[in-house]
Amino acid sequence: MELERVLAPGGNLLIVVPVGKPVIRFNAHRIYSHEQVMKLFPALQLVEASLITDDPNDPVIHGHASPGAWLAQEFGCGCFHFRKD
């Protein structure tokens, strides 16, 4: 909520988090689902969300990955671009 509050109108927020099946690992590493990240910033508009999979044989950035692809990750990388109207 603090990131939304301090972001100027028209400002951009870029955030990168571990994504996959939601879980807390080792009492420190939090893995988020795509839905959870979207709910963290309800007042912001999503500009783009990209997925970098945890598959070493598929080191591609997926700009429009399906919801199933996000949940199929064990420790993927979710890149989110939000904008404040």
C-alpha positions as CSV (number, residue, x, y, z in Angstrom):
1,M,0.0,0.0,0.0
2,E,2.9,2.3,0.7
3,L,4.3,1.9,-2.8
4,E,0.9,2.9,-4.2
5,R,0.7,5.9,-1.9
6,V,4.1,7.4,-2.8
7,L,3.8,6.8,-6.5
8,A,3.0,10.0,-8.4
9,P,0.1,10.1,-10.7
10,G,1.3,8.9,-14.1
11,G,4.2,7.1,-12.3
12,N,5.4,3.7,-13.1
13,L,6.1,0.8,-10.7
14,L,8.3,-2.0,-11.8
15,I,8.4,-5.0,-9.4
16,V,10.0,-8.4,-9.8
17,V,9.1,-11.3,-7.5
18,P,9.4,-15.1,-7.3
19,V,6.3,-16.7,-8.8
20,G,4.7,-20.1,-8.9
21,K,2.4,-21.9,-6.5
22,P,2.0,-19.6,-3.5
23,V,4.2,-20.8,-0.6
24,I,6.6,-19.5,2.0
25,R,9.9,-21.3,2.0
26,F,12.4,-21.5,4.8
27,N,10.5,-18.8,6.7
28,A,11.8,-16.2,4.4
29,H,11.3,-16.8,0.7
30,R,7.8,-16.0,-0.4
31,I,6.6,-17.2,-3.8
32,Y,3.6,-15.4,-5.2
33,S,1.0,-16.4,-7.7
34,H,0.1,-13.9,-10.5
35,E,-3.3,-13.3,-8.8
36,Q,-1.6,-12.4,-5.5
37,V,0.6,-9.8,-7.1
38,M,-2.4,-8.3,-8.8
39,K,-4.2,-8.0,-5.5
40,L,-1.3,-6.2,-3.9
41,F,-1.8,-3.2,-6.1
42,P,-5.5,-2.7,-6.7
43,A,-5.3,1.0,-7.4
44,L,-2.7,0.6,-10.2
45,Q,-3.2,-0.5,-13.8
46,L,-1.2,-3.4,-15.1
47,V,0.8,-2.4,-18.2
48,E,2.7,-5.6,-18.7
49,A,3.5,-8.8,-16.9
50,S,6.3,-11.1,-18.1
51,L,7.3,-14.5,-16.9
52,I,10.8,-15.9,-16.8
53,T,10.4,-19.7,-16.2
54,D,12.5,-21.7,-13.9
55,D,13.2,-24.2,-16.7
56,P,16.9,-24.0,-17.6
57,N,16.1,-25.3,-21.1
58,D,13.6,-22.4,-21.6
59,P,15.4,-19.2,-20.7
60,V,12.9,-17.0,-22.6
61,I,10.9,-14.1,-21.3
62,H,7.2,-14.9,-21.9
63,G,5.3,-11.6,-22.2
64,H,1.8,-13.1,-22.4
65,A,2.1,-16.4,-20.4
66,S,-1.1,-18.3,-19.6
67,P,-2.3,-18.5,-16.0
68,G,-1.3,-22.2,-16.0
69,A,2.3,-21.3,-17.0
70,W,2.6,-19.0,-13.9
71,L,1.3,-21.7,-11.5
72,A,3.5,-24.4,-13.2
73,Q,6.7,-22.7,-11.8
74,E,8.4,-23.8,-8.7
75,F,10.6,-20.7,-8.4
76,G,10.0,-18.6,-11.6
77,C,10.5,-14.9,-12.0
78,G,7.5,-12.6,-12.4
79,C,8.2,-9.1,-13.9
80,F,5.4,-6.6,-13.4
81,H,4.9,-3.1,-14.8
82,F,2.2,-1.0,-13.2
83,R,1.1,2.6,-13.8
84,K,-0.8,4.9,-11.5
85,D,-3.6,6.8,-13.4
